[in-house]
Amino acid sequence: MLTLKYIIENKADVIRRLSKKHFDGTDIINRVIDTDLIRKSSQKQLDSNLSLLKQLSKSIGQLMSEGKNEEATNVREQVFSLKEANRQLEADMKDAEQKLSEWLYLIPNLPSEAVPEGKTPEDNVIERSGGIIPQLGPDALPHWELAKKYDLIDFELGVKITGAGFPVYKGKGARLQRALINFFLDNARAAGYTEIQPPYVVNVDSGLGTGNLPDKEGQMYHCGLDNLYLIPTAEVPVTNIYRDMILEEKSLPVMNTAYSACFRREAGSYGKDVRGLNRLHQFDKVEIVRIDTPAHSYQSLKEMVDYVQTLVEKLELPWRILRLCGGDMSFTSALTFDFEVYSAAQQRWLEVSSVSNFESFQANRLKCRYRTGDKKIELCHTLNGSALALPRIVAALLENNQTPEGILIPASLIPYTGFEII
């Protein structure tokens, strides 16, 4: 959430920068500023009335002691009128504050100046790439056929138990999942991240804190009886650890990693791009989260991007990094880098990670702050990234490493799987 102070002091710049995300902020920014003027005016009048009320109330006793009963009655009537006016002023202020809160939650984060112009994924900028795209024969199978051939993943059984998008992993398919989770967690710990095991359901305050609510309310699974939400990513509970906290500057950056199952309704998704593991309602992911100072957060972002690159390199997958354009960015992000790996049998790039700096947008919602060396209290910057999401990694591993003898396991994963070939 943008701070009200920043919006008021930088109105034109806020509207300009929001337009890069193809969000027309003119109307809502004007409403925010006008409503804040109403709130301030009501507060000023209320303060003035309360001061006068105090004086008048004190004078009633004095007038009565002097026998000036008629004057005292007139003052009582003024006091009554002021109290009625104050009730209305308080109602106006409460209404203005509620509207301000609602509207501020609807304004996206401002994109960094480093965000390229553009509307669609085709406008994203390729930062760098690596790895070798394998040349498969004409008999190469997509991962959903390989999963069936080697009895690794049962999509139909998942439909029977739950519904589409909830696959059942079996045998070496399940062991490959567990191997990847442990591989990603071990690498994150070695890189300095502290492992967290978070809850998989969160309350409304947590959803609001990271910007998933109200923006993505329709994409989250809602447990109506308890008013809780299944997490779409471990980012939500892990970042909310620091809600309503004041950290010491010397303790930053805080670096956490967490494995979780992730739950996403993916409403409106259909077609060839959702086949097999390409898009699921439940999937596994390891997340990295940082809380940092504004001065260091973009260095942290670079370090996180470089770290995720090491993972795809260790898995021997062809990869590329995209800097997202304004039209392809999330509601909450200031700058995002997406990682894609090449799926040789599908002959397409698959997104496996987003690494983002949210600057102070989430921190303002969370009231996540830090104490500087000179004792000032400032908003933190928050960052997170997938390191990594499993489904499309598994898809690329199965497809790219298929041979007539079976599916080869990358050398770095063999100590985790306990087998070299499927």
C-alpha positions, -999 to 999 in steps of 0.1 A, spaced: 0 0 0 13 34 -9 16 59 19 -9 87 20 19 112 25 37 101 -6 5 102 -27 -3 138 -15 33 151 -21 38 133 -54 4 132 -70 15 137 -106 44 113 -104 22 86 -88 -3 88 -116 25 88 -142 42 57 -128 9 38 -123 2 43 -160 32 21 -167 12 -7 -152 -17 4 -174 -36 15 -144 -54 48 -147 -50 63 -112 -63 98 -118 -98 93 -104 -89 72 -74 -59 94 -65 -81 125 -67 -107 108 -45 -80 99 -19 -67 134 -18 -101 150 -16 -113 126 11 -81 132 31 -89 170 30 -124 162 44 -109 141 71 -84 169 80 -110 196 79 -133 175 102 -105 169 126 -95 205 127 -131 216 134 -135 189 160 -104 199 178 -116 235 178 -150 225 190 -136 204 218 -114 233 230 -145 256 230 -166 230 247 -141 227 275 -141 265 280 -179 267 279 -184 238 303 -161 255 328 -179 288 325 -213 273 334 -203 267 370 -189 302 372 -221 318 358 -243 298 382 -222 309 412 -226 345 401 -264 340 399 -264 344 361 -288 316 355 -302 328 321 -267 332 307 -257 297 321 -288 282 303 -277 298 270 -242 284 275 -258 249 281 -276 252 248 -243 260 231 -227 230 247 -256 208 235 -253 221 200 -215 216 200 -219 180 212 -244 173 184 -220 189 158 -191 169 172 -210 136 168 -215 145 131 -179 155 127 -168 122 142 -191 103 119 -177 122 89 -141 114 100 -149 78 105 -165 76 70 -136 94 54 -110 71 71 -129 40 60 -131 52 24 -94 61 25 -85 27 37 -106 10 11 -92 31 -17 -56 28 -7 -59 -10 -8 -70 -7 -44 -40 12 -57 -12 -10 -71 24 -6 -62 44 19 -82 68 2 -107 105 9 -105 120 32 -131 138 0 -143 105 -16 -154 103 -16 -192 72 -2 -210 49 -28 -224 15 -45 -221 20 -82 -227 45 -110 -219 59 -104 -254 72 -70 -242 93 -85 -214 130 -80 -217 153 -110 -218 181 -102 -193 203 -133 -199 201 -170 -206 221 -202 -204 221 -239 -207 218 -261 -238 184 -269 -253 183 -306 -260 175 -319 -294 149 -347 -289 139 -373 -315 105 -374 -332 93 -400 -307 98 -376 -277 69 -375 -253 55 -346 -233 57 -350 -195 21 -361 -190 28 -391 -213 61 -399 -197 44 -397 -162 18 -423 -174 45 -445 -191 66 -447 -160 38 -446 -135 50 -414 -119 20 -391 -117 -17 -401 -119 -38 -371 -131 -70 -391 -134 -67 -404 -98 -64 -368 -86 -96 -360 -105 -113 -389 -87 -101 -379 -53 -105 -341 -56 -108 -327 -91 -87 -315 -120 -54 -298 -110 -47 -320 -80 -24 -348 -93 -13 -378 -73 25 -385 -74 35 -422 -71 67 -442 -67 97 -425 -82 75 -395 -91 68 -389 -54 105 -395 -45 115 -370 -72 92 -344 -56 107 -350 -21 142 -349 -36 136 -315 -52 121 -301 -20 151 -312 0 176 -301 -27 161 -266 -28 159 -262 10 195 -274 15 207 -250 -11 188 -221 5 202 -229 39 237 -230 25 231 -196 10 223 -181 44 185 -185 46 169 -196 78 143 -224 73 107 -218 84 78 -242 85 48 -220 82 10 -226 85 -8 -234 52 -38 -213 61 -38 -176 70 -63 -150 84 -76 -119 66 -50 -96 82 -22 -118 67 -38 -117 32 -41 -79 34 -6 -76 47 11 -91 16 -14 -76 -9 -32 -109 -17 -64 -94 -4 -84 -78 -18 -66 -80 -51 -65 -118 -55 -95 -128 -33 -111 -147 -61 -80 -167 -67 -76 -179 -31 -94 -209 -16 -115 -195 12 -125 -215 43 -158 -197 50 -167 -212 83 -134 -199 99 -128 -170 75 -93 -183 67 -75 -187 34 -53 -214 20 -20 -199 11 -11 -194 -26 26 -193 -16 47 -195 15 55 -158 10 22 -149 27 28 -166 62 66 -160 62 64 -123 54 36 -119 80 60 -131 107 72 -95 106 38 -78 107 36 -51 134 73 -55 142 102 -30 145 135 -46 135 169 -33 143 188 -21 112 218 -41 121 197 -73 119 188 -67 83 185 -83 58 164 -110 74 166 -141 51 140 -169 54 132 -199 33 102 -222 35 87 -252 17 49 -253 15 21 -267 -6 5 -239 -25 -32 -236 -34 -45 -215 -62 -80 -215 -78 -65 -204 -112 -100 -193 -122 -103 -188 -159 -74 -210 -169 -80 -233 -198 -65 -247 -230 -32 -264 -240 -12 -243 -215 -28 -260 -185 -21 -296 -197 -3 -319 -172 18 -300 -147 17 -267 -165 -10 -253 -143 -23 -268 -110 -45 -259 -82 -22 -275 -56 16 -277 -60 48 -277 -40 72 -248 -39 102 -235 -19 102 -198 -13 129 -173 -3 119 -141 15 140 -111 26 132 -81 48 157 -53 41 165 -16 42 156 6 13 192 14 7 202 -23 3 170 -39 -11 180 -38 -48 213 -54 -39 193 -81 -22 172 -85 -53 203 -90 -74 216 -116 -50 183 -134 -50 182 -135 -88 218 -147 -89 210 -174 -64 180 -188 -83 202 -189 -114 225 -213 -96 196 -237 -90 185 -240 -126 222 -244 -136 227 -272 -111 196 -289 -125 212 -286 -160 181 -270 -175 181 -244 -203 170 -212 -187 164 -175 -193 157 -145 -171 130 -119 -180 126 -84 -166 88 -80 -166 72 -50 -184 47 -28 -166 17 -46 -181 28 -81 -170 37 -72 -134 18 -81 -103 -3 -57 -83 22 -56 -55 56 -57 -72 79 -27 -79 103 -48 -101 101 -85 -110 124 -110 -127 109 -142 -141 129 -174 -146 118 -197 -174 132 -231 -183 128 -247 -218 105 -277 -221 119 -296 -251 90 -319 -258 65 -291 -256 90 -267 -274 81 -238 -251 94 -218 -222 79 -225 -188 79 -200 -159 94 -215 -128 101 -185 -106 93 -149 -100 118 -128 -79 104 -94 -68 112 -63 -48 80 -48 -33 99 -19 -18 78 -5 11 44 -15 -4 39 -46 17 57 -32 47 33 -3 49 4 -27 50 22 -49 75 36 -21 96 69 -38 92 95 -12 102 131 -9 114 150 13 137 179 32 121 213 38 138 201 73 148 169 58 163 145 68 135 117 44 126 114 37 89 95 12 67 114 -19 56 115 -32 20 102 -68 14 113 -92 -13 106 -128 -23 112 -153 -49 103 -189 -59 134 -211 -54 118 -230 -69 82 -240 -79 82 -278 -86 56 -286 -113 72 -271 -143 107 -280 -131 95 -316 -130 80 -312 -164 112 -299 -179 134 -325 -161 112 -354 -174 110 -341 -210 145 -329 -215 162 -359 -199 142 -387 -217 163 -414 -235 154 -448 -250 167 -463 -217 147 -441 -194 147 -406 -178 181 -395 -165 185 -377 -132 208 -347 -131 240 -354 -111 232 -328 -84 198 -346 -76 211 -382 -74 222 -379 -38 186 -368 -30 166 -393 -52 188 -423 -45 185 -433 -82 202 -422 -114 175 -431 -139 137 -437 -141 
